[in-house]
Amino acid sequence: MTPSLIAAAINHLLEQDAAEKSRLAAHAGKIARIDAGVADLRLAVEAGGAVSAADPAAAPDVSIFIKAGDLPLLLQDRTRAFSHVRIEGDAEFASVLSQLLTRLRWDAEEDLSRVFGDLAAVRIAGTARKGWDAVRSVHVSVMENMAEYLLEENPTLVRQQSLRDFGAAVSELRDDVERLAKRLDKLKGRA
């Protein structure tokens, strides 16, 4: 995906959230660099709060470094995204970007209503949400069943409590063996 396409997608989301766009507008002229290892993206904040692709040679005001292996974690939980990154530069600008990442949401119904009308957009979005919820429910169910199988029926995995109990039993047995060894040494000494 090219920087200009990413900027266009972000701008579309910003158009749906005037408050976030105005927060970003306060940092007009600043450049953010996002280095994910596999891609190095530079975006400039424009006067109205929109973003555009910046010159790759331009000095960034803030640099955000993301390990490629952490990308799935970022996509999974955007609220904790900035705990998986390293930031250099303007802390206030980085904070605004962090808040933007956690607050910015796509209003699919708004976009669908432009094409299909309001009523159809609500129904389409509702159906899509129900479908997504069903997929998530099946995923959770499959994961729970797989865990139960690997824990109970084909014990490949061990529950944490079972592991702790086993560790406690091993410690108790070690202590008992040490006491027995001491008793045997005393008996040898008497004999």
C-alpha positions in Angstrom: 0.0 0.0 0.0 1.4 3.3 -1.0 1.8 6.3 1.4 -0.7 8.3 -0.5 -3.3 5.5 -0.3 -2.7 5.2 3.5 -3.0 9.0 3.8 -6.3 8.9 1.8 -7.7 6.2 4.1 -6.7 8.1 7.3 -8.2 11.3 5.8 -11.5 9.5 5.1 -11.7 8.4 8.8 -10.8 11.9 9.9 -13.6 13.4 7.8 -16.0 11.3 9.9 -14.5 12.6 13.2 -14.2 16.4 13.3 -12.9 16.4 16.9 -9.9 14.2 16.1 -9.2 16.1 13.0 -9.1 19.4 14.9 -6.7 17.8 17.5 -4.4 16.8 14.7 -4.7 20.2 13.0 -2.9 21.7 16.1 0.2 19.9 14.8 0.1 21.2 11.3 3.4 21.1 9.5 4.8 18.2 11.6 5.9 14.9 10.1 5.4 11.5 11.6 7.7 8.6 10.7 6.3 5.1 11.2 9.0 2.4 10.7 7.7 -1.1 10.9 10.8 -2.8 9.6 9.1 -4.0 6.4 7.8 -0.5 5.6 8.9 3.1 6.4 6.1 5.5 6.1 6.2 9.3 6.6 3.1 11.4 6.9 2.8 15.1 7.1 0.0 16.9 9.0 -1.7 19.6 6.9 -3.2 22.9 8.1 -6.8 21.5 8.2 -5.9 18.4 10.1 -5.6 16.1 7.1 -2.5 14.1 6.4 -0.5 13.6 3.3 2.5 11.5 2.2 5.7 13.3 3.2 9.0 13.4 1.4 11.0 10.3 2.5 14.0 12.5 3.0 12.2 15.0 5.3 13.2 15.0 9.0 10.4 13.6 11.1 9.2 15.4 14.3 8.3 12.0 15.8 9.6 8.5 14.9 7.6 5.4 15.8 9.5 2.1 15.5 7.4 -1.1 15.4 8.9 -4.6 15.4 7.4 -6.5 12.5 6.6 -9.4 14.9 4.4 -7.0 17.0 2.2 -5.9 14.1 -0.4 -8.6 14.9 -0.5 -7.4 18.5 -1.1 -3.9 17.4 -3.9 -4.9 15.1 -5.5 -7.1 17.8 -5.5 -4.4 20.6 -5.2 -0.8 19.4 -5.7 0.5 22.9 -2.3 -1.0 24.0 -0.6 -0.3 20.7 1.9 2.2 21.9 3.1 -0.1 24.6 4.6 -2.3 21.8 6.5 0.5 20.1 9.6 2.7 20.6 9.1 6.5 20.2 11.6 9.2 19.5 10.9 12.9 19.2 8.0 15.1 20.0 6.2 13.5 22.9 3.1 15.7 22.6 2.7 14.9 18.9 3.2 11.2 19.7 0.5 11.4 22.4 -1.9 12.9 19.9 -1.1 10.1 17.4 -1.6 7.5 20.1 -5.0 9.0 21.0 -5.9 9.2 17.4 -5.1 5.5 16.9 -7.3 4.4 19.8 -10.2 6.7 19.1 -10.5 6.9 15.3 -13.3 4.5 14.1 -14.7 3.8 10.7 -18.4 4.7 10.4 -19.3 2.0 7.9 -23.0 2.9 8.1 -22.3 6.4 7.0 -20.4 5.2 3.9 -23.0 2.6 3.1 -25.8 5.1 3.4 -24.3 7.2 0.6 -24.6 4.2 -1.8 -27.6 2.2 -0.5 -29.6 4.7 1.6 -30.0 4.9 5.4 -32.3 2.0 6.0 -30.3 -0.5 3.9 -27.0 0.8 5.4 -28.2 0.1 8.9 -29.4 -3.4 7.9 -26.2 -4.2 6.0 -24.0 -3.1 8.9 -26.1 -5.0 11.4 -25.9 -8.1 9.4 -22.1 -7.7 9.0 -21.8 -7.2 12.8 -23.9 -10.3 13.5 -21.7 -12.3 11.0 -18.5 -11.1 12.6 -19.9 -11.9 16.1 -20.8 -15.4 14.9 -17.3 -15.9 13.5 -15.7 -14.8 16.8 -18.0 -17.1 18.7 -17.1 -20.1 16.6 -13.4 -19.2 17.0 -13.7 -19.0 20.8 -15.6 -22.3 20.8 -13.0 -24.1 18.7 -10.2 -22.8 20.8 -11.9 -23.9 24.0 -12.6 -27.3 22.6 -9.1 -27.7 21.4 -7.7 -26.6 24.8 -10.0 -29.1 26.5 -8.9 -31.9 24.2 -5.2 -31.1 24.7 -5.7 -30.8 28.5 -8.1 -33.7 29.2 -8.4 -36.2 26.5 -5.0 -36.2 25.0 -2.9 -34.6 27.7 -0.4 -32.7 25.7 -0.7 -29.5 27.7 -0.7 -29.1 31.5 -2.9 -26.7 33.5 -1.0 -24.2 35.6 -2.5 -25.4 38.8 -1.5 -29.0 38.1 2.0 -27.8 37.4 2.1 -25.9 40.7 0.8 -28.9 42.6 3.4 -31.1 41.0 6.1 -28.6 41.9 4.9 -28.5 45.5 4.8 -32.4 45.7 8.4 -32.5 44.3 9.5 -30.0 46.9 7.8 -32.0 49.7 9.4 -35.2 48.5 12.8 -33.6 48.3 12.5 -32.4 51.9 11.3 -35.8 53.0 14.3 -37.5 51.3 16.7 -35.0 53.0 15.2 -35.7 56.4 15.4 -39.5 55.8 19.1 -39.1 54.8 19.8 -37.2 58.0 18.1 -39.9 60.1 20.1 -42.6 58.3 23.4 -40.7 59.0 22.4 -40.5 62.7 21.6 -44.2 62.8 25.0 -45.0 61.1 26.7 -42.8 63.7 25.1 -44.8 66.6 25.9 -48.2 65.1 
